[in-house]
Amino acid sequence: MATNPNTLGPVRATISGATYQSLREGIAAGRFPPGSRLPSERDLADRMGVSRPAVREAVRQLVGQGLIEIKPRRGVYVRAAGELGLGDAFSQLIGTDFDRVMELLEVRRALETRSAFLAAQYATAADIDELTRIYADLARDNELRATGDDADVRFHCAIAAAAGNTVLTHMMATLHGALVKAARLLASRLMDSEHYRNEMFAIHTRIFEAIKERKPKAASAAMDAHFAFVQRELTHYRRKSGEG
């Protein structure tokens, strides 16, 4: 009988090693993409047919390897594969140098336009549901004039996950993390601009709707417009502030 590739298989041996291996494979296969929250300890134990202490020990090992992190009062979250080493290296290389930020944006622009194209082709019903939830958070943030970037990070990572390429998903999470750190220092005032917030939300809406409606070319074009806008705004900000 065929199995659903989007579910974790049961672990026959109730030992932490087998539990750890099953969870690690789930992360590597993209069933738990970067930034996603793992099910509760009880849920994992029930789904995998193991004891809660076995799950607890497996989680401890994964935390030690940097694959997941425990956020107090929020839960256990998957980290990007390159976050520990590559992400830090990117952050150190880029710093707050404007030219390096723009170079990183060019890399993301190339990767994410393709990612949006593939997401519009291959997104599952579950992927669309996740994007819909995140889009609702983006809409709420825009309505409240919030300046946080959590929903934006989750939106882009969810698109990469919907593209069906696990490596791309982790690359996007790593690159986005490095960019956020640099761009926040370089252009922290951008999100205070009503024009910037409204235009970003309008473009995110175009991206979301194109993916939901299965229009790869429109999704790719909307994502390209997203990065073109950010690059223009950063350039304008640099000229106005004299930074860089």
C-alpha positions in Angstrom: 0.0 0.0 0.0 1.4 3.4 -0.9 2.2 5.8 1.8 1.7 9.6 2.0 5.1 11.3 1.5 3.8 14.2 3.6 3.4 12.3 6.8 5.8 10.8 9.2 5.9 7.0 9.2 5.7 5.1 12.5 8.8 4.2 14.4 8.8 0.6 15.2 11.5 0.6 17.9 10.6 2.9 20.8 14.2 4.2 21.2 15.4 7.8 21.0 17.8 6.9 18.2 15.1 5.8 15.8 12.9 8.7 16.8 15.7 11.1 16.2 16.4 9.6 12.8 12.8 9.8 11.8 12.5 13.5 12.8 15.8 14.3 11.1 14.6 12.7 7.9 11.4 14.6 8.1 13.3 17.9 8.3 15.7 16.9 5.5 12.8 15.8 3.2 11.1 19.2 3.7 8.1 17.8 5.6 9.1 20.4 8.3 10.4 23.4 6.3 12.5 26.2 7.9 10.6 28.3 10.3 7.8 25.8 10.8 6.8 24.7 14.2 7.0 21.1 15.2 4.0 19.3 16.6 3.8 19.1 20.4 5.8 16.4 22.2 2.5 14.5 22.8 1.4 14.7 19.2 4.8 13.5 17.9 4.8 10.6 20.3 1.3 9.5 19.2 2.0 9.9 15.5 5.3 8.0 15.6 4.2 5.4 18.1 6.9 6.1 20.6 7.2 7.3 24.2 7.3 11.0 25.1 10.8 10.6 26.7 12.0 9.2 23.4 10.7 12.3 21.6 12.2 14.5 24.2 15.7 13.0 23.8 15.4 13.2 20.0 14.5 16.9 20.2 17.5 17.4 22.5 19.8 15.9 19.9 18.3 18.0 17.1 18.7 21.1 19.2 22.3 20.2 19.8 22.9 19.9 16.1 21.3 23.3 15.4 18.6 21.8 13.3 15.8 23.0 15.5 15.5 25.6 18.3 13.2 25.9 21.3 11.5 29.3 21.6 10.2 29.8 25.2 6.4 29.9 25.4 6.2 29.5 21.6 7.4 25.9 20.8 10.0 24.1 18.8 10.9 25.5 15.4 13.0 24.2 12.5 16.1 26.2 11.6 17.5 26.7 8.1 20.2 24.2 7.3 22.7 27.0 6.6 21.7 29.2 9.4 24.5 28.3 11.9 27.5 28.5 9.5 26.5 30.0 6.2 24.0 32.5 7.6 26.6 33.9 10.0 29.2 34.0 7.2 26.8 36.0 5.0 26.0 38.4 7.8 29.7 39.0 8.5 30.5 39.5 4.8 27.7 41.8 4.1 27.6 43.8 7.4 25.8 47.1 6.5 27.6 47.6 3.2 25.0 48.8 0.7 26.6 47.3 -2.4 26.7 43.8 -0.7 23.1 44.1 0.3 22.2 44.9 -3.3 24.2 41.9 -4.5 22.4 39.7 -2.1 19.1 41.1 -3.4 20.1 40.2 -6.9 20.8 36.6 -5.9 17.5 36.4 -4.1 15.7 38.0 -7.0 17.0 35.3 -9.4 16.1 32.4 -7.1 12.8 33.6 -5.8 11.3 34.5 -9.2 11.9 30.9 -10.1 10.6 29.7 -6.8 7.3 31.6 -7.3 7.0 30.1 -10.8 7.4 26.6 -9.4 5.1 27.2 -6.5 2.3 28.2 -8.8 2.9 24.9 -10.6 3.4 22.5 -7.8 1.8 24.0 -4.6 -0.4 21.4 -2.8 -3.7 22.3 -1.1 -1.8 22.3 2.2 0.8 24.7 0.8 -2.0 27.1 -0.4 -3.7 26.8 3.0 -0.4 27.8 4.7 0.2 30.7 2.3 -3.4 31.9 3.0 -2.8 31.9 6.7 0.4 33.8 6.3 -1.2 36.3 3.9 -3.8 37.0 6.5 -1.0 37.9 8.9 0.5 40.2 6.3 -2.9 41.8 5.8 -3.3 42.3 9.6 0.2 43.8 9.9 -0.5 46.2 7.1 -3.8 47.2 8.7 -2.1 47.8 12.0 0.9 49.5 10.4 3.2 46.9 12.0 6.9 47.1 11.1 7.9 43.5 12.0 9.3 41.1 9.4 8.1 37.8 10.8 5.2 37.3 8.4 7.3 38.4 5.4 10.0 35.8 6.2 7.4 33.1 6.6 5.7 34.2 3.3 8.9 33.8 1.3 9.9 30.6 3.0 6.4 29.1 2.4 6.7 29.9 -1.3 10.0 28.2 -1.5 8.5 25.2 0.3 5.6 25.1 -2.1 8.1 25.0 -5.0 8.9 21.4 -3.8 12.6 21.9 -3.5 14.0 21.3 0.0 17.5 22.7 -0.8 15.9 25.9 -2.2 13.7 26.2 0.9 16.7 26.1 3.2 18.7 28.5 1.0 15.9 31.0 1.0 15.6 30.9 4.8 19.4 31.4 5.1 19.6 34.2 2.5 16.5 36.0 3.9 17.9 35.9 7.4 21.2 37.5 6.3 19.4 40.1 4.3 17.0 41.0 7.1 19.9 41.7 9.5 21.6 44.0 7.0 18.6 45.7 5.6 17.2 46.4 9.0 20.3 48.4 9.9 20.6 50.1 6.5 17.0 51.1 6.0 15.1 50.7 9.2 12.9 53.7 8.3 11.5 52.1 5.2 8.7 50.3 7.0 7.7 53.5 8.7 6.7 54.8 5.3 3.0 54.3 4.5 3.9 54.3 0.8 6.4 51.5 1.3 4.2 49.4 3.4 1.2 49.7 1.1 3.2 49.0 -2.0 4.8 45.9 -0.5 1.5 44.6 0.6 0.0 45.2 -2.8 2.9 43.2 -4.4 2.6 40.4 -1.9 -1.1 40.2 -2.8 -0.2 39.9 -6.5 2.2 37.1 -5.7 -0.2 35.3 -3.4 -3.1 35.5 -5.9 -1.0 34.3 -8.8 0.2 31.2 -6.9 -3.3 30.5 -5.6 -4.7 30.8 -9.1 -1.9 28.5 -10.6 -0.4 31.2 -12.9 3.4 30.6 -12.9 4.3 33.5 -15.2 2.2 36.0 -13.3 3.7 34.7 -10.0 7.2 35.0 -11.4 6.6 38.5 -12.7 5.1 39.7 -9.4 8.0 38.3 -7.5 10.4 40.1 -9.9 8.5 43.3 -9.3 8.8 42.8 -5.6 12.6 42.8 -5.7 12.7 45.6 -8.2 10.7 47.8 -5.9 12.8 46.9 -2.8 16.0 47.7 -4.7 14.6 51.1 -5.9 13.5 52.0 -2.4 16.8 51.1 -0.9 18.7 53.1 -3.5 16.4 56.1 -2.9 16.9 55.7 0.9 20.6 55.6 0.5 20.7 58.8 -1.6 18.4 60.6 0.8 20.2 59.5 4.0 23.7 59.5 2.6 24.3 56.0 4.0 26.2 53.2 2.4 
